[in-house]
């Protein structure tokens, strides 16, 4: 340890923090992506889709507007 330094924080701590933040961010992305894929695969294997579970296309809500005006 450098005793002449007025900074009480070790020199490598900034690098360590950046590496930890990068690792945590990457880990959260991988976990989130994996969870999303699992949910989407579970939904796609369910072939008994009801009308409530189907989301219409974005243009569907504008169809009536275009027919009226």
N, C-alpha and C positions, 0 to 999 in steps of 0.2 A: 504494500500500500504506500502511496506517495504521501509523506507527512508534510511536504512543503505546499501542497495544494490547499487552497482555502475552500474548495468545493467539497462538502462532506459526502456527496454522492460519488460512487465509484465511476470510473471512466467508461466501463463496459455496460453500465446499467441502462443507458439510453438504447444501445444496440439490443440488449436483452429484452427491453420493453417492446421495441419495434418488432422483434422476432416473435414475441409472445402474442402481440396484437395480430400479426399476420397469420400466425398459426390458429388462433382462436377464430378469426374471420373465415379462414379456409375451412376449418372444421364445421362451423355453423352453416356455411354454404353447402358442404357435402351432406350434412345431416338433413338440412331443409330440402335439398334436391332429392335425396333418397326418399324422404317421407312423402314428398309430392308425387314421385313416380309410383310409390306403393299405393297411394290413394287413387291415383288415376287408373292404375291397372286393376284395382279392385272394382272401380266403377265401370270400366270397360268390359269386364267379364260378366257383369250383371246384365243379362239380355232382357230382363223384364222391366224395361224403362217405361215409366208412366208419364203422362202428360205434364205432371208437376215437376218432374226431374229434368225435362228437356228445356234448355234455354234457347229462345228464338234468336235469330240473327239480328244484329243491330239495325239493319235496314227494315226489318219487319214493322217496327213501331212507326216508321215514316210512311209506310204504304198507304194508310188511310189518309194521311195528310196530303199525299200526292194525288190521290183520287178525288179528293174534295176540292182542291184548289187548282 
